[in-house]
Amino acid sequence: MNLLHIDSSALGQNSVTRELSAAIVSQWTSTLDGVQVEYRDLDREPLPHLTGGSLAKADPAEAADAERTLQQFLDADVVVIGAPMYNFAIPSTLKAWIDRVAVAGRTFRYTEAGPEGLAGGKKVVIASGRGGLHSGAPSDFQEPYLRQVFAFLGIEDVEFVRAEGVAYSPQHRSDAIAAAKAAIPALVAPLRKAA
Ligand SMILES: Cc1cc2nc3c(=O)[nH]c(=O)nc-3n(C[C@H](O)[C@H](O)[C@H](O)COP(=O)(O)O)c2cc1C
């Protein structure tokens, strides 16, 4: 099984979503045999913003990295993404990655009947962290956006491991992280039974 692990937090060692995404990946690798992990840290190794030059493949190095990124996504059975809420949405580094994996003809296409996702069959697990409380609120442009992007690509199996309200107090933060970590084993258990 191929597992693609993506992090996007700018907060390094102090990141909630890095801690959670690592715990999710570790749950997979410690309970299932034969998990091949590929990792990309979008903070340390960002993809450039998509420009006209990108679409024209003007820079061969950029085009090669974009193709590698897309292929890595296509090859993954499971994608684990550390996705903080930044300014009510996602970090621009993660948006830049999405711009490279949402590619017409490769991961979706338009037909006379409407859009069709071409990247189905994967599981996506998103480690979500937010300073405030946004679940179900109109301020949440992070989780609904991510769900929409992956649904558009044909991926309906999207789960969130969420630590919310982490900026309220140190106690809120540690309680939210502990609750999020407690939810992780249940995500991996069904796959272990299927293996
Ligand atoms: C640049 C930046 C923007 C943020 N914007 C928001 C926001 O709009 N709403 C919110 O609830 N928290 C916001 N936060 C708090 C983060 O969502 C919170 O710290 C979360 O833990 C981030 O995940 P991370 O620790 O993995 O980076 C922001 C934090 C940063 C650094």
The ligand as a MOL file (V3000), in Angstrom:
LIG
                    3D

  0  0  0     0  0            999 V3000
M  V30 BEGIN CTAB
M  V30 COUNTS 31 33 0 0 0
M  V30 BEGIN ATOM
M  V30 1 C -0.8970 32.4990 9.5680 0
M  V30 2 C -1.9250 31.9190 10.4960 0
M  V30 3 C -3.2660 32.1420 10.2390 0
M  V30 4 C -4.2220 31.6070 11.0960 0
M  V30 5 N -5.5360 31.8220 10.8130 0
M  V30 6 C -6.4900 31.2810 11.6260 0
M  V30 7 C -7.8820 31.4650 11.3530 0
M  V30 8 O -8.2860 32.1050 10.3980 0
M  V30 9 N -8.7750 30.8980 12.2020 0
M  V30 10 C -8.3840 30.1300 13.2720 0
M  V30 11 O -9.2460 29.6200 13.9980 0
M  V30 12 N -7.0800 29.9230 13.5380 0
M  V30 13 C -6.1370 30.4760 12.7370 0
M  V30 14 N -4.8010 30.2640 13.0110 0
M  V30 15 C -4.4410 29.3630 14.0840 0
M  V30 16 C -4.1370 27.9870 13.5130 0
M  V30 17 O -5.2420 27.4620 12.8070 0
M  V30 18 C -3.7460 27.0370 14.6310 0
M  V30 19 O -2.5730 27.5590 15.2420 0
M  V30 20 C -3.4790 25.6310 14.1390 0
M  V30 21 O -2.9070 24.8930 15.1740 0
M  V30 22 C -2.5490 25.6510 12.9640 0
M  V30 23 O -2.0310 24.3700 12.6990 0
M  V30 24 P -0.4670 24.1620 12.8480 0
M  V30 25 O -0.1990 24.3250 14.3280 0
M  V30 26 O -0.2200 22.7930 12.3630 0
M  V30 27 O 0.2080 25.2140 12.0150 0
M  V30 28 C -3.8350 30.8270 12.1870 0
M  V30 29 C -2.4740 30.6050 12.4380 0
M  V30 30 C -1.5170 31.1380 11.5930 0
M  V30 31 C -0.0680 30.8680 11.8670 0
M  V30 END ATOM
M  V30 BEGIN BOND
M  V30 1 1 1 2
M  V30 2 1 2 3
M  V30 3 2 2 30
M  V30 4 2 3 4
M  V30 5 1 4 5
M  V30 6 1 4 28
M  V30 7 2 5 6
M  V30 8 1 6 7
M  V30 9 1 6 13
M  V30 10 2 7 8
M  V30 11 1 7 9
M  V30 12 1 9 10
M  V30 13 2 10 11
M  V30 14 1 10 12
M  V30 15 2 12 13
M  V30 16 1 13 14
M  V30 17 1 14 15
M  V30 18 1 14 28
M  V30 19 1 15 16
M  V30 20 1 16 17
M  V30 21 1 16 18
M  V30 22 1 18 19
M  V30 23 1 18 20
M  V30 24 1 20 21
M  V30 25 1 20 22
M  V30 26 1 22 23
M  V30 27 1 23 24
M  V30 28 2 24 25
M  V30 29 1 24 26
M  V30 30 1 24 27
M  V30 31 2 28 29
M  V30 32 1 29 30
M  V30 33 1 30 31
M  V30 END BOND
M  V30 END CTAB
M  END
